[in-house]
Amino acid sequence: MASEIWDSRGLLPPFGANGLEIENRYPYKTDIINFINIFGFNTQRLDILDKFVDYTKIVKESGVQIHKIWIDGSFCENCETLRKRPPNDIDAVIFYTVIDENLLKNNFDLILNKNNVKNAFKTDSYFVLIPPSYANLEHQYAFIEKIVYWSSFWSHTRDCDWKGFIELDNFDVVNYNNAKELIANKRGEINE
């Protein structure tokens, strides 16, 4: 359960969170199944996870190859104790490459309209394009600057407390189906 990985402040510590398959520092690397098992411990969180998994599938089907997803925000905090409420959404930075520009253009509004995505999928998403290997140095540096920005932004709270965040590996259709099944099973356990 997530309570085992949070520190006394209700945050993921910057080093040494228990229960995650990690290298013992942020970003804590895990897969979607472990993430659901740890953070999907109530109905509200499972609802958010269900929509997030659907959103990720739609993004993948929209001409985008997802390489990594960084997860942060209240979903990664003990929000139920700290704020006396469950989280409202998942904050996600999606590192991607484009594999079909026409498909991406056709689905642009579906996956990139922040208000629609937040309302429909409970995901506050940000996209970082991974430049191709042949990109010039200006594009390479811009990518590095975005990594530094998100890492520094997400490694501290608004009160400047140092904390950790999650990194999800890309998951395929099999993992999507397993994730949906796990969410359904966990809902059944909670409702029993």
N, C-alpha and C positions, 0 to 999 in steps of 0.2 A: 504494500500500500504506500501511497505517496507520503504519508506521515513519517515514514522511515527515512525518506531522502531529504526532507526539509530540515533546516537547522532551527534553532530556538527562535529565530525571527520569522519563521514561516516561509523562508526563501530557499531556493536551491543554493547551497553554498558554492563559492567559486572553485573549491577543491573538495574532493572526498565525499560526494553524495553516495549513500548506500542504495543498493537495489537496482542500479542501472549498469548495463554492460558498457563500461566506460573506460577511459584511460585515466580516470581519477581527477579530471579537471574539466572545466567548461570549454567549448560546448560539449555537453554530455551526449555521446553518440549512442543511439539505440535504434531499434526498428519499430514499426508501427504497432506490432503485436505487444511488445514489452511496454511501449508507451501507453497503450490502451489499458493493459493490466495494471499499470501503476497509477495512472491519473483518472481512469474511468471508474470511480468508486461511488458515484451517485447518479441519479437519473438525469440531472441537468448537465453534468459533464459528459455522460454518454450521448445525450442529444447533440451536444456540440461536436463531439468526436465523430458521430455518425455523419453529420453534415460536412465536417472537414474532410473525411475520407471520400465522400461523394464529390466534393469540390476538387480534390486532388485528382481523382479519376477524370473529371471533366477537363481539367487543365491538360492532363496527359493526352486526352483525345482531341485537343484543340491545336495540334501542330507544335507542341512544346515537349521537349525532353527535360524532365526534372532530374537534377543531379543530387541536390541536397535541399533540405528544408530546415531552417532554424525556427524553433518555437520558443515563444516567451510570453510575457504579460501575466495577467492574473491567473490564467490557466495553469501556469507553472508555479504558482504560489499557493499557500494555504489560505486562500481567499475566504473560505467559509469561516475560518477563525479570525483572520485579520480584519475582514470587512463585514463579517456576519451575513454573507451572501455568497452564492456560487458565482463563478466567473460568467461573463456574458458572451465571450467569444474566445477564439484562439488567435494570437498574433503570429503571423508566419512570414518569413522572408524566404522566397523560393528562388534558388539558384538554377538557372535554366539555359538551354540553347534552343534555337528555333530549328525545327526539322521540316516544317511545311508552312511557309509564309502565307500562302493563300488561305489555308485552313485557320491559321492564327488570326488573320484579318477578318474572316467570316465569324469568328467566335470572340472577337476582341471585347465586345460589350459584356458578353456572358462571363468572362473570366477576369476582366480588368476593371469593370465599373465598381468602384469601391463600395458605394451604397448598396447596389444590388447584391454584391458578393457578401457583404456583411449581413444583410437582411436574410438572404436565401440560405447562406452556408455558414453563418456564424463565424466567419473568418475575416480577419483584418489582414489582408495580404499585401505584400510588397515584392516586387520582382527585381532580381539582379541578373542581367544578361552576362553569361560567361563568354568572353570574347574568343573567337576561333584562334587557333595557334598561329595563323598568319596575320593576325591583327597588328596594327602598328603600336608602337610604345605608348602613344597617347591613350589608346583604348585599354591597353594592359594596365596602365597606371590608374585610369578611371575605375577599373574593376577593383584594383587593390584598395583604392580610397573608399569604395563602397563597403568592402569587407571590413576595413578598419572602422568606418562609421558605425555599421550595425553591431560589430563586436563591442565597441566602446559604449555605444548607446544601451545595449542590452546587458552589459555586465555590471550595470549600476542601477539602483532604484532612483526615483525622483529625489529622494533624500540623500543621494550619493552613497548608499550602502552597496558594497560590492556583493555580487551574486552571480549565479550561473544560469545557463539556458540550455535547451535541448537541440541536438542535431539529429534529424531523421534521414536515413538513407532512402533513396528512391524505392518505391515498391511497385510490383507488377500486378497483373490481374489476379494471380493466385493469392498474393498477399492482400489485395483488395477484398476478395471473397472471404478469406480467413478473418480479416478485420471486421467485416460486416457480421459474420457469424459470431465472433467473439463479443461484439457489442450486443447482439441479440441475446446471447447466453447470459451476459452480465446483467442485462435488464431483467431477465427472468429470475436470476438469483436475488436481485434487489427487491423485486415485486413478490417474492414468495413469503 
